[in-house]
Amino acid sequence: MKQINAFKAERRVAIKNMAADLRLRSLSRRWFLQSCRHKYSYNFSWLGRPIIQFPQDIMAMQEIIWRVKPDLIVETGIAHGGSLIFYASMLELIGENGQAIGIDIDLRAHNRVEIEKHPLAKRITTVQGSSTDEATVRRVYHVARSKRRVLVVLDSNHTHQHVLRELQLYSPLVAKDSYLIVFDTVVQDMPGDFFPDRPWGRGDNPQTAVREFLKSNGRFVIDHEIEAKLLVTTAPGGYLRCVKR
């Protein structure tokens, strides 16, 4: 145990020093922006399904899930289902009866088929509808009432108002020491013309929603160490740790 603690302490110092390296941070940002122009996140799959996430964020997510050991993971935004399969695979490794719920307003039929025939489908429930609709929220809360530890991931419509509403609706499910993760907060730091065909952009995105949410909710703090060690992430300021019951 002494050696393990010494290693963890050494790692914390290394992360702090790395985060203070402005040249490395600048290089990482330039690489991130250029890779986005090539749709880098589309290159990867998890157990056969496109995951559309940066590998660095998936590494962070597995660390969080293994530490928290949730028995329910709620994800808004399913797309091809890769992230949902990833969460189910982590719950399978943890054991017990963990479940993942995925919510999407437009779950394409071919994606639903692939998710439902996947070997990990037994741990997955999909809900078609808006994540902010009353019926959707009721369904999620109905499942969550029998769970002890819930982890929430927001990755659907990235406008300020939608994400803020998701934060207000789903944050009560998250207990102390678990996490509420908001992806694509990086939109605030992207070039102004990067999303010409989307309703979100600078000044109207997940990061602005998180900032407003934290002003009035004292249960969560940003886990800055996660983004510090990743350097490359789509969720700067979006890894929120619950610190109060």
Buried (B, 14 or more C-beta within 10 A) or exposed (E): EEEEEEEEEEEEEEBEEBBEEEEEBEEBBEEBBEBBEEEBBEEBBBEEBBBBBBBBBBEBBBEBBEEBBBBBBBBBBBBBBBBBBBBBBBBBEBEEEBBBBBBBBEBEEEBBEBBEEBEBBEBBBBBEBBBBBEEBBEBBBEBBEEBEBBBBBBBBBBBBBBBBBBBBBBBEBBBEEBBBBBBBBBBBBBEEEBBEEEEBBBEBBBBBBBBBBBEEBEBBEBBEBBBBBBBBBBBBBBBBBBEEE
